[in-house]
Amino acid sequence: MAWDFSTEADFEEQLDWMRSFVREEIFPLETLDLDHETFLAAARPLQEQVKERGLWAAHLPPELGGGGFGQVRLGLMHEILGQSPYAPFVFGNNAPDSGNAELLAIGIDESGREEQRARWLEPLLAGELHSAFSMTEPGAGADPTMIRTRAVRQGGEWVINGHKWFTTNGSVADFLIVMAVTNPDVHPYEGTSMIIVPAGTPGVNVVRDIPTMERPEPHFGEYGGHAEIVYHEVRVPYENLVGKEGTGFRLAQQRLGPGRIHHCMRWLGQSRRAFDMMCERAVSRYAHGSYLADKQTVQNWVADSLAEMTAARLMTLHAAWKMDREGAPAARTEIAMIKFWGARVLYNVIDRAIQVHGSLGFSADLPLERMYRAARAARLYDGPDEVHRVTVARQVLKGYLPVEVPTEHVPTRRADAERRFAHLLEASS
Ligand SMILES: Cc1cc2nc3c(=O)[nH]c(=O)nc-3n(C[C@H](O)[C@H](O)[C@H](O)COP(=O)(O)OP(=O)(O)OC[C@H]3O[C@@H](n4cnc5c(N)ncnc54)[C@H](O)[C@@H]3O)c2cc1C
């Protein structure tokens, strides 16, 4: 009987190190308005320390230069890193590069195109290149079977035409992984492929970084931007195909499963940070004759937040455990469930923390307003809440059959029980 919530002592020691490293070395960087180059200069020595501790790119198997931690350990680790938007970068597992590295690794295994390893995968893992994942289009998001971007094979090349948006890091990436229809005569599940497009290839027109709730002011060419890109007669070698032709959807699922749960793990850390701020404020602020901590509404927020966060944590770690034991496809329902639940918990806890802080919470003097804007996006990217609910409900409902009379119908059950226990009823009457 194994049903264990404990962490091995040596890994707990690593987690302790990460806790103080993130708080002491990475949190201070958040307060400086660094451009990407200056941030890189600050991050490089920290990345060396992470490598020395054997914690670099922990999401990848050892043969790819990662720690091969498995999802449960990764979950405990991401919970710490997720507290700061900068920490995943320092630990070599920031989105979208981490997911794209996994995607390339799976693709190389399937296609045998080893040249992609040295050209794209290894520099990506080393943090020397940045990548972007270009799937969503203005007309195709939650339902990617509506993708219109076309890649046509002409001799030894792909010719790509299409319009994408919300390609995170698309304006600063060294290469883009583009999802395109390569065979329009079959279902998109069989006719869509992923192709590596180096940035700067003629015809790649990065129109803009879209101003968003995260970043409303006009900006361009900065890390973390979400690019709108028009691909016009873009020509790349046939060998830039990721995996095999027609496997784009399958690869996307393989990439998005782990990618989604890594987001959920990071959200645990973000929620905890907001929760700590809420509790600190509750015991510090005095109004209307008592501390906020003594007001029942605030107590409800503290209790509800802790209960929701604990549920999110257990659901996340359970999904991770199932992935480790049975693989990502077997944990599809669990991953979908935590994706919408975790995003909602994150959003709720940050919202309550802002409320407890009053106008200070709304101000940029605290990180809550930034966290709140990022949390809103969490309910959309990698599939909106509603789509994950559909996935969960469909999987669950497969286990039920229609009936004429409800299984729990008391008169029917009573009649059955009266027949079964007739001898007892007769004896007692
Ligand atoms: C911050 C951020 C970063 C992103 N980064 C990337 C990236 O790097 N690469 C990339 O390719 N894309 C990226 N995206 C795009 C993201 O994946 C899409 O926004 C998402 O898939 C939803 O697509 P959509 O925005 O077109 O929404 P739509 O498809 O227009 O859906 C709108 C709404 O319709 C509802 N809906 C849709 N389907 C259903 C359904 N079956 N049942 C019930 N309701 C439904 C939902 O409420 C949904 O929010 C990013 C988005 C954000 C916000």
The ligand as an SDF file (V2000), in Angstrom:
LIG
                    3D

 53 58  0  0  0  0  0  0  0  0999 V2000
   -1.0300   35.4760  -23.1400 C   0  0  0  0  0  0  0  0  0  0  0  0
   -1.3050   34.5490  -24.2840 C   0  0  0  0  0  0  0  0  0  0  0  0
   -0.2530   33.8590  -24.8810 C   0  0  0  0  0  0  0  0  0  0  0  0
   -0.4780   33.0120  -25.9620 C   0  0  0  0  0  0  0  0  0  0  0  0
    0.5910   32.3900  -26.5680 N   0  0  0  0  0  0  0  0  0  0  0  0
    0.3720   31.6520  -27.6880 C   0  0  0  0  0  0  0  0  0  0  0  0
    1.4870   31.0830  -28.4020 C   0  0  0  0  0  0  0  0  0  0  0  0
    2.6510   31.2140  -28.0210 O   0  0  0  0  0  0  0  0  0  0  0  0
    1.2390   30.4140  -29.5550 N   0  0  0  0  0  0  0  0  0  0  0  0
   -0.0280   30.2400  -30.0300 C   0  0  0  0  0  0  0  0  0  0  0  0
   -0.1790   29.6120  -31.0770 O   0  0  0  0  0  0  0  0  0  0  0  0
   -1.1030   30.7590  -29.3880 N   0  0  0  0  0  0  0  0  0  0  0  0
   -0.9350   31.4660  -28.2320 C   0  0  0  0  0  0  0  0  0  0  0  0
   -2.0080   32.0400  -27.5730 N   0  0  0  0  0  0  0  0  0  0  0  0
   -3.3490   31.8680  -28.1140 C   0  0  0  0  0  0  0  0  0  0  0  0
   -4.2190   30.9430  -27.2810 C   0  0  0  0  0  0  0  0  0  0  0  0
   -3.7710   29.6250  -27.3470 O   0  0  0  0  0  0  0  0  0  0  0  0
   -5.6530   31.1350  -27.7510 C   0  0  0  0  0  0  0  0  0  0  0  0
   -6.0520   32.4200  -27.3140 O   0  0  0  0  0  0  0  0  0  0  0  0
   -6.6080   30.0920  -27.2360 C   0  0  0  0  0  0  0  0  0  0  0  0
   -6.3630   28.8590  -27.8340 O   0  0  0  0  0  0  0  0  0  0  0  0
   -8.0440   30.4810  -27.4820 C   0  0  0  0  0  0  0  0  0  0  0  0
   -8.2390   30.8010  -28.8320 O   0  0  0  0  0  0  0  0  0  0  0  0
   -8.9500   32.1830  -29.2500 P   0  0  0  0  0  0  0  0  0  0  0  0
   -8.3010   33.2690  -28.4760 O   0  0  0  0  0  0  0  0  0  0  0  0
   -8.9530   32.3120  -30.7220 O   0  0  0  0  0  0  0  0  0  0  0  0
  -10.4280   32.0300  -28.7190 O   0  0  0  0  0  0  0  0  0  0  0  0
  -11.7080   31.5750  -29.5430 P   0  0  0  0  0  0  0  0  0  0  0  0
  -11.3940   30.3360  -30.3050 O   0  0  0  0  0  0  0  0  0  0  0  0
  -12.2270   32.7390  -30.3000 O   0  0  0  0  0  0  0  0  0  0  0  0
  -12.7010   31.2520  -28.3570 O   0  0  0  0  0  0  0  0  0  0  0  0
  -13.3320   32.3170  -27.6480 C   0  0  0  0  0  0  0  0  0  0  0  0
  -14.1160   31.7750  -26.4950 C   0  0  0  0  0  0  0  0  0  0  0  0
  -15.1130   30.8950  -26.9780 O   0  0  0  0  0  0  0  0  0  0  0  0
  -15.4380   29.9430  -25.9740 C   0  0  0  0  0  0  0  0  0  0  0  0
  -15.3210   28.6000  -26.5420 N   0  0  0  0  0  0  0  0  0  0  0  0
  -14.5150   28.1690  -27.5400 C   0  0  0  0  0  0  0  0  0  0  0  0
  -14.7110   26.8510  -27.7690 N   0  0  0  0  0  0  0  0  0  0  0  0
  -15.6600   26.4450  -26.8990 C   0  0  0  0  0  0  0  0  0  0  0  0
  -16.2860   25.1900  -26.6260 C   0  0  0  0  0  0  0  0  0  0  0  0
  -15.9710   24.0700  -27.3090 N   0  0  0  0  0  0  0  0  0  0  0  0
  -17.2230   25.1570  -25.6420 N   0  0  0  0  0  0  0  0  0  0  0  0
  -17.5500   26.2600  -24.9370 C   0  0  0  0  0  0  0  0  0  0  0  0
  -16.9910   27.4620  -25.1580 N   0  0  0  0  0  0  0  0  0  0  0  0
  -16.0530   27.5500  -26.1180 C   0  0  0  0  0  0  0  0  0  0  0  0
  -14.4270   30.1530  -24.8410 C   0  0  0  0  0  0  0  0  0  0  0  0
  -15.0200   30.9260  -23.8190 O   0  0  0  0  0  0  0  0  0  0  0  0
  -13.3210   30.9470  -25.5060 C   0  0  0  0  0  0  0  0  0  0  0  0
  -12.5980   31.7530  -24.5690 O   0  0  0  0  0  0  0  0  0  0  0  0
   -1.8060   32.8590  -26.4570 C   0  0  0  0  0  0  0  0  0  0  0  0
   -2.8670   33.5390  -25.8430 C   0  0  0  0  0  0  0  0  0  0  0  0
   -2.6300   34.3770  -24.7770 C   0  0  0  0  0  0  0  0  0  0  0  0
   -3.7990   35.1040  -24.1630 C   0  0  0  0  0  0  0  0  0  0  0  0
  1  2  1  0
  2  3  1  0
  2 52  2  0
  3  4  2  0
  4  5  1  0
  4 50  1  0
  5  6  2  0
  6  7  1  0
  6 13  1  0
  7  8  2  0
  7  9  1  0
  9 10  1  0
 10 11  2  0
 10 12  1  0
 12 13  2  0
 13 14  1  0
 14 15  1  0
 14 50  1  0
 15 16  1  0
 16 17  1  0
 16 18  1  0
 18 19  1  0
 18 20  1  0
 20 21  1  0
 20 22  1  0
 22 23  1  0
 23 24  1  0
 24 25  2  0
 24 26  1  0
 24 27  1  0
 27 28  1  0
 28 29  2  0
 28 30  1  0
 28 31  1  0
 31 32  1  0
 32 33  1  0
 33 34  1  0
 33 48  1  0
 34 35  1  0
 35 36  1  0
 35 46  1  0
 36 37  1  0
 36 45  1  0
 37 38  2  0
 38 39  1  0
 39 40  1  0
 39 45  2  0
 40 41  1  0
 40 42  2  0
 42 43  1  0
 43 44  2  0
 44 45  1  0
 46 47  1  0
 46 48  1  0
 48 49  1  0
 50 51  2  0
 51 52  1  0
 52 53  1  0
M  END
$$$$
